[in-house]
Amino acid sequence: MTYPPALQELIEEFAEIDDKMEILEYVYDLADEVVEFPVENWNENTRVLGCQSEAHLEIIIDEQIVTLRSGADAKIVQGMMGIITIAINGRNAQDVLQLKPDFAQEMGILNSLSPSRSNGFRNIFDKVMAEIKMKQ
């Protein structure tokens, strides 16, 4: 699959990292990439179900351009949200819906996370896609 340039660059950067701890540190750093979703706006509709941490997101589509706003109480989860933010923000909704979560495997992040965190990544990704479909 052809990825958007920012995501392709991220995949390549992760591919150069061999150490699992360095991968996790980089995921932590990507927490800064999220578009903040204020805690006071969190509710049951914005919650990511099946996530080990308290994680919330909102999808905004304006003229078919997607913006993900998100937040979590764990920096690792917020870092995973940062990765998804890089993958989708500023892109056309129809293009975003073509994206598959396989890019996380290519990055090697899923092997560095605990099974519950890996599932959390998939739950975040699935909620993002469901929200985009619903708003179409």
N, C-alpha and C positions, 0 to 999 in steps of 0.2 A: 504494500500500500504506500502511496505517496503521502507524506505528512506535510503539514504547513511548515515553513522554514524555521520558525522559532522552536517548534516541537522536534524537528529533525536535528537541530543543533543541540537541544537538550539530550536527546537519545545518544548522540555522538559523544557528548561530554560524559554522560554516565558510563558509556562503553569503555572509556579510558580509565575508569576507576576499578581497581582490582579488590581493594580492601572493603569488606562489608561495613566496617565502622565509618570509613570515609563516605560510603554511599549514604549511610544514615545521616551523617553530618551535613551532606549536601541537601538531603531532603529537608532537614531542619532549616537550612538557609533559605530554601524556597518558600518557607512560610511567609516571608516578606513579599511574595509575589501576589498574594490574594488581594482582591478588592474587598476592603473591610465591610462586613455585614454586622452592624452594631448589635450587641447582646440584647438590648431592649426590644429589638425586632424579632428575636428568636421566638418561635412558638412550635406547636406540634406539627403544623403543616410544613415548616421549614426544616424540621429535624431529619437527619439521616438515620433511618432505622437500621438496626443491625450493626451500628458502629459502636465500638467499645467505648469511645469517648463521646462527650457532648459535642455534636457537630451539626451545623446548620448551614443552609445555603438558600440563595434566591437567584433565580434566572430572570433577567430582564432582556426582552427582545424589542429593539427599536429599529424600525425599517429593516427587519430581517437580520440585524446585527446583534449577536449574542454578547451579553455581559454576565459573568458569574460573580456574585458577591457571596462571600463565605466567611466562616469563622469556626473555631473549635477550641476546646479547653486544653487540648494537647498539641504541643508544637509539631510533633511528627504527623499528626492528622492534618494540621493546617498546612504543613509542607506538601502532603499529598494533594491537598486542595490547590496549592500553588502550582503544582505540575499540571493539573487539569485546567487551571486558569490560563496558563501559558498555551495549552493546547487549543483552547476554544475562544478566549476573549477576542472580540473584534472581528470575528469570522461570521460568515453567513450561516444562518441556522440550518439550511439544507446541507451545507458542506459539513457542518459539525455533526449532523446526524449520521454521516457516512463513517465517522471515526469509530474504531473498535478499540477495546481496552488492551489489545495486544501490545501496544507501545510500551506499557508498563513492564511487560515481560522482556521486551527488547532492551529496556533500560537496565534490567537486572535488579530493579528495586524490590520486586515481589519476593525474590530469594533472600533478600536481606531483612525482610520484615517477618514478624511472627505471623503464624497462620491467621490469627484474628485481625491483625492489622492489614494483611493482604486482602482478607474478606472485606474489611472496611473500605479499602481503596475501591473495590468493585462495587460496593454499595453506594459510595459517593458517585462514582461514574454512572451507575444505573439511574440514580435519582436525577442527576443532571440531564441525562438523555430523556427520561420520562417527562421532566419539567419542560424541556424544549418541545417535545412532541405535543404536549398538552397545550402549549401556548401558540402553536401553529394554526 
